[in-house]
Amino acid sequence: MVSKRQPKPIRTVTRWQLIATAALMLVAALVWGLEGALSAALGGAINVVAGWVYGWRVSRGEARTAGEALRTMLRAEAIKVSLIFAGLLLALSGYKSMVHVAFFATFVITVGVFAAAIAVPDVEENKTPRPAGDQ
C-alpha cells in the first residue's frame, strides 16, 4: 500500500499544533515544573494525534460522489472524536501528577488551532514569479 502525503491544510495545522504545544510546554515548565510541562505535552499530543489520523483517513478516500466524500469525512471525524475521548480518559486516569490547568489549556488551544484548518488553502504555493504587469 502506497501512503499518500497529507493534504497541505493538515500538514500546516499539525505544525501549528506542535508549535503551540511546545510553547505552552515551556510556559508550563516555568510555572509548574516538569509535571506542568508533561501535562501540557499530553494535552497537545491528544489533538495532534487525533488531527493527524483525521487527515490521514480523509486523504485516503477516493470519493467519486459528494455522498462518498461526506461519508469519508464523517468516518474520519468519528475516529478523531473517539481518539480524543480515549486520550482524555487515559491521560486523566493514568497520570496522577497531572497539572490540570496546563493540560486543559493546551488541549483547548490545540482544538482551536485545528479549527483553523479551514483557513489554510489546499493548493501548493506556486513558486514562479508573476510578471510585473499581472497584479
C-alpha positions as CSV (number, residue, x, y, z in Angstrom):
1,M,0.0,0.0,0.0
2,V,1.4,3.4,-1.0
3,S,1.0,6.1,1.5
4,K,-0.3,9.4,0.2
5,R,1.1,12.7,1.5
6,Q,-1.2,14.5,4.0
7,P,-3.1,17.4,2.5
8,K,-1.5,20.9,3.0
9,P,-4.1,22.1,5.5
10,I,-3.5,19.1,7.7
11,R,0.3,19.4,7.5
12,T,0.1,23.1,8.3
13,V,-2.3,22.7,11.2
14,T,-0.3,19.8,12.6
15,R,2.8,22.1,12.5
16,W,0.9,24.9,14.2
17,Q,-0.4,22.5,16.9
18,L,3.1,21.2,17.6
19,I,4.4,24.8,17.9
20,A,1.6,25.8,20.2
21,T,2.2,22.6,22.3
22,A,5.9,23.3,22.6
23,A,5.3,27.0,23.6
24,L,2.8,26.0,26.2
25,M,5.1,23.3,27.5
26,L,7.8,25.9,28.1
27,V,5.3,28.2,29.9
28,A,4.0,25.3,32.0
29,A,7.6,24.2,32.8
30,L,8.4,27.7,34.1
31,V,5.2,27.9,36.2
32,W,4.7,24.2,37.4
33,G,8.0,22.5,36.6
34,L,8.3,19.1,34.9
35,E,4.8,17.9,35.8
36,G,3.3,21.0,34.2
37,A,5.4,20.5,31.0
38,L,4.4,16.9,30.8
39,S,0.7,17.8,31.3
40,A,0.9,20.4,28.6
41,A,2.6,17.8,26.3
42,L,-0.2,15.3,26.9
43,G,-2.9,17.9,26.3
44,G,-1.4,18.9,23.0
45,A,-0.5,15.4,21.9
46,I,-4.1,14.2,22.1
47,N,-5.2,16.7,19.5
48,V,-2.0,16.3,17.3
49,V,-2.5,12.6,17.0
50,A,-6.3,12.8,16.5
51,G,-5.9,15.5,13.9
52,W,-3.2,13.7,12.1
53,V,-5.3,10.5,12.0
54,Y,-8.3,12.5,10.7
55,G,-6.2,13.9,7.9
56,W,-4.8,10.5,7.1
57,R,-8.2,9.0,6.9
58,V,-9.7,11.8,4.8
59,S,-6.7,11.8,2.3
60,R,-7.1,8.0,1.8
61,G,-10.6,8.5,0.4
62,E,-11.1,8.2,-3.3
63,A,-14.6,9.6,-3.3
64,R,-16.3,9.8,-6.7
65,T,-19.5,11.4,-5.4
66,A,-20.4,14.0,-2.8
67,G,-22.1,11.4,-0.7
68,E,-18.9,9.2,-0.6
69,A,-16.8,12.3,0.3
70,L,-19.2,13.1,3.1
71,R,-19.2,9.5,4.4
72,T,-15.4,9.6,4.5
73,M,-15.3,12.9,6.4
74,L,-17.9,11.7,8.9
75,R,-16.0,8.4,9.5
76,A,-12.8,10.4,9.9
77,E,-14.5,12.7,12.4
78,A,-15.9,9.8,14.4
79,I,-12.4,8.3,14.6
80,K,-11.0,11.7,15.7
81,V,-13.6,12.1,18.4
82,S,-13.0,8.5,19.6
83,L,-9.3,9.1,19.8
84,I,-9.7,12.3,21.7
85,F,-12.1,10.7,24.2
86,A,-9.7,7.7,24.7
87,G,-6.7,10.1,25.0
88,L,-8.5,12.2,27.6
89,L,-9.6,9.1,29.5
90,L,-6.1,7.6,29.5
91,A,-4.3,10.8,30.4
92,L,-6.6,11.8,33.2
93,S,-6.8,8.4,34.8
94,G,-3.2,7.4,34.2
95,Y,-1.1,10.5,35.0
96,K,-1.6,11.1,38.8
97,S,0.6,14.2,38.9
98,M,-1.4,16.0,36.2
99,V,-1.4,19.8,36.3
100,H,-5.0,20.2,35.1
101,V,-4.6,23.9,34.1
102,A,-1.7,23.2,31.8
103,F,-3.3,20.0,30.4
104,F,-6.7,21.6,29.6
105,A,-5.2,24.9,28.4
106,T,-3.0,23.2,25.9
107,F,-5.8,20.8,24.9
108,V,-8.3,23.6,24.3
109,I,-5.8,25.8,22.4
110,T,-4.8,22.9,20.1
111,V,-8.5,22.2,19.4
112,G,-8.8,25.8,18.3
113,V,-5.7,25.6,16.1
114,F,-7.2,22.5,14.4
115,A,-10.3,24.5,13.6
116,A,-8.1,27.0,11.8
117,A,-7.5,24.4,9.1
118,I,-10.4,25.8,7.2
119,A,-8.3,29.0,6.6
120,V,-5.4,27.1,5.0
121,P,-5.6,26.9,1.2
122,D,-5.4,23.3,-0.2
123,V,-3.1,24.3,-3.1
124,E,0.6,24.2,-3.0
125,E,2.2,27.6,-3.4
126,N,3.3,28.4,-6.9
127,K,7.0,29.5,-6.6
128,T,7.2,31.0,-10.1
129,P,7.3,34.8,-10.0
130,R,4.4,36.6,-11.7
131,P,5.2,39.2,-14.4
132,A,5.2,42.8,-13.1
133,G,2.1,43.7,-15.1
134,D,-0.1,40.9,-13.6
135,Q,-1.3,42.1,-10.2
